[in-house]
Amino acid sequence: MTALDTAENLPRFTLGTVFTGWSLQPVAFILTAWVAGLYIWGVVTLHRRGDRWPVGRTIAFVPVGMGFFYFATASGLGTYDDTLISVHMVQHMILSMLVPMALALGAPVTLALRTLPAPPRRWLLAVLHSRVAKVLTFPPLTLLLYIVSPWALYFSGWYPATLDSTYLHEMMHIHLVLVGCLFFWPIVGVDPIPGKVGYPFRMLLVVLTLPFHAFLGVTIMSEEDVIGGDHYRALHDGPMGSWLPAPLDDQHLAGGILWGSGDLVALILFGVLFTQWVRQSMQEAKREDRRLDLLEAREQRAAQERAASAPGADGDR
């Protein structure tokens, strides 16, 4: 069902509508329940055998990652995402940036490797070491996909098609998350996946996304043709025309949301990367200190042994 089908049933959109305008989205509900349920099952399995799993990872994956996925697709954002492009843009940024980053921080691959039986674990390791995985996590490729994807979405027939098809609309949500995961997983994820690079290069990858997000936002703000074809014009001419903003005005707002929220999430990402970098440096420093301590202890023992075995060490007999 599209926005044109439910036009008469949608009241004026307000900030409160985001939290009160929930609707049942079967695909989002099933995905959220299954993915979050499997993750929780893995955590429980670890605890039952006496192993620990960081609480922060669970929070990142379940309530933040999957929670915001369902919030973006089933709350008022999901109800109005094909009625107001500005609402869709908020949803877009949550699904393409916040959700993938949180899922990556949850380390689900590591959890799976620690809980799966031997055969599935071998299959998962084979996938991680496969050529396909190496290609899909190759940083320049993931950066290109992450940058090109929204341009292709909004400046082709793709986005109008999602407004006319419930199936394509749902697949667009999943696409945004998957492309975001391919980009964010090697950058902030702690899972043993290919494509990981040093922290300076990770910072560079994030910096490279900023001008493209800004340019896309400015382009949408200055665009004089309505993105989405006649869809939003038809809504504006219909029963909701009394409260709907002019399509171009709403589109300009959407561009500003994309620009501003992209920079905001990038700042959060910089904070996460900086924290990870500092922790890694501290761990490396501790390992180096332990190595030097062991080396010093060995040298002292060797010196004592040489002194004990030297001629005259026991005195004249």
N, C-alpha and C positions, 0 to 999 in steps of 0.2 A: 504494500500500500504506500502511495506517495503522498507528498504534502497536498497535492491537488485533490486527492481523495478525502482528506481529513480536514480540509480548509475550514468548514463550518464549525468544527469541534474545537478549534484552538482559540483560547482567549488571548488577550493582550499579553505579550511577553514582558516579564519583569525579572529582576534579579531573584526574587522569591520563587518564581516559576522554575528556576533551575533546580531547586530542592523539593518542589512540590509536584512538578509535572512529570512524574515517573510513568513509564510505560513498559510493559513486558516485551523484551526483545529476545526471542528464543535462541538465536545464534549466540548472542553475547552472554546470555544466561548459562547456556550449556558449556560454552568455552570457559567462562569464569569458574563455574562449579567444578568442571573436570580438572582444569589446570591447577587451580588452587587446592583442590582436594588431593591430587596426586602429590603436590609439594608437601602438604601437611602430613600425608601418609608417610612420606620419606622421612620427615623430621621425627614423627612418632616412632618409626622403625629404629632410627638411630638411638633415641632415648631409651627404648626398651632393651637394647643390648648394651646400654651403659655408655654410649658415645655422646659427645656434646655437639651441638650445632649452634652457631652464633644467633642470638635472638635478633640482632640487627638485620641479618640476612632474611630471616623469616618475615620481619616487618616490612622490609623493602619489597619482597616479592608478593606477599599475599595482600595485606591491606593497602599498600601504596600502589604496587604494580597492577595486580589484577583488580583491586578495588577501584582504582581510577579508570581502568579499562571499562568496567561495568558502569561506573558513574558517567563517563563520557558518552556512552552509547545508550543508556537506559534512563537517565535522569532527564530533566528538562532540556539539557543539551542535545540528547538524542531525539527527543520529541520535536524540537524546533530546528534541528540541524538542516533540514531541507526546506525550511520556511524562511529563515534568515541566514544569509551567508556569513554574517558576523558571528552568529552562534556556531555555525559550522567551523569557522576558523579557530574559535576557542577549542572546539573538539579536536580539530586537526592537530593543534600544537600539543594537546595532552597526549593524543595517541602516537604522535610521531616523535616526541621528545621525552616527556615525563615518564610515560609508561615503559618504553624500552630501557631507559636509564635505570629505573627501579628494578625491572626484571633482571637486568644484567648484574646489578649489585646483589641480587638474591642468590646468585651462583647455583642455579638449578642443575647444571651439568655436573658440577662437583657433587651435589647431593645425590644425583642419580648414580654416579660412579661408586659412591659409598654404600648405596642401599640395594642396587639391582643384583639379582643372581648372576652367576658367572657367565652364562651364554649371552643374555642381553647386554651385560657390561662389555663383553668382547665386541658385540655388534656396534655398540656406541663408540667404543675406541676406534673401531675400523672406520666409522663415519668421520670421526674427528681427524683421523690421519689421512683421509681420502683426498684426492686431488680436487674434488668438487668443493670440499670444505675450505681448502687452502685458497681456491679462487674466490669463493663467496666472501671470505674474510680478508681478502687482500685490500689493505687500507685505501690505496688510490681508487680502486673499483667501488668500494663501499661509499667513499666520499662522493664519487661521481653519481652513483645511484641516489644518494641522499639529496644531492643538489638538483639533479635533473627531474626527479620524480614529481615534485610539486609543480614545476613548470609544465611538465607534460599533462598533469592533472587539470590545471586551470586554463591552459591555452591550447586545448585540443577538444575533441568531442567527447572525451572521457568523462569529465565532470557532468555535463548535461545528461549523459547516458545514465549516470548513477542516480540522478534525480527522477528518472522515469522508470527505474527498475529497482525493486527492493533487493533482489539478489546482488546486483552490481553495487548497490549502496552498502550492503553488509561486507562484500568483498573489499570495497575501498577501505573500510575501517581496518580490516585485517592486513591489507597491503601496507597501510601507514605504519602499523605496529611492526610488521616484518622488516620493512626497509629500515626503520629506526633501530631495530635490534641488530641488523647487520652492521650498522654504523657504530652503535654505542657499545656493543659487546666487546670488541677488541680494545676499546678505549678505556672503559671503566670496569668491565667485567673482571672477575677473579677466577673464572673458569679456565681450565687448560685447553684453550682452543687455539688454532693457528691464527696468524695475522696480527699477533701482539707485537707492539713496537715500544721503544723507550718512551719515557714520560715527556721529554722535550718534543718528540715528534707527535705524541698524542695532543699536546697543547697546540701544536701547529695545526693539526687537523681541525680542532675546534675553532681556532682563529679563522681558518679558511672558510668555514661555513657562515661566519657573521656577515661579510659583505653580500653574499648571495641571498641570505634571508632578507637583509635590508633592501636589496635591489628588487627582490620579488615583491616585498611589501609595498615599496614605492611604486612599482609598476602597476600593481592592482589598485592602489589609491588613485593613480592618474589615468587609469583605463576608462575610456568613455563608452565602451561597449559592455553591456551587462554580461558578466560571466554566468553561464547557465542557460544561455539562449532566452527563450520566451517564458521560461518557467517562473521566474520571480515577477515578471510583468503580469502574468496571468493571475498570480496570487494577489498582487497589488490591485488588480482590477476586480477581484472577487470579493467575497463576504468579509475578508480580513483587511480590506483596503482602508477601513476607517482608522486602523491603528498601525498598519505596516508602514515603515519609512519608504521613501522612494528607493527603488532598487540600486541606483547608482550611489546614493548616500550611504546605504547599508554596505555596499561593496567597498566604498572608500574607508569606512570604519573597519571592515574586515582586513584591509591591507595594513592599517595602522596596528591592529591587534597582532597580525603576523610579525610585523617589524619589531614591535615592542616586546612581545612575549618571547620571541626568538633570542633577543639580547638578554632577557631576564634568565631564561633557562640556561643560556650559555654561561652566565655568571655563576649559577648554581653548579654547573658542570666543572667550571674552573676550580671552585671550592672543593668539590669531590676529588678531582685529580690532584690538587695540591695536598690534600690530606693523605691520599694514598701514596703520593710521592714521598712525603715526610715519613710516613710509617715505614715504607720500604727502606728508606735511607737509614732510619734508626735500627731496623732489623739487620741490615747489612753491617752497620757499625758494631752491633752486638756480636754478630758472627765473626767479624774481623778481630774484635777484642778477645773473644774466646780462642780464636786461632793463634793469636800472638801470645796469649797466656799459656797455651799448651806448648807452643814452640819454646817459650822461655823456660818452662818447667823441664822440658826435655834437655835443653842445653845445660841447665843446672845439674840435672841427674848425670848427664854425660861428663860434666866437669868433675863432679864428685867421684864418679867411677874412675876417671883418669887419675885423679889425685890419690885415690885409694890403691891403685895398681902401680903407681910410680915407684921406682927403686928407692928404698930408704923410707917408704911411707910408714912402715911398722917399726922403724928405729933399728939400731944395730943389734944383731943377735949375738 
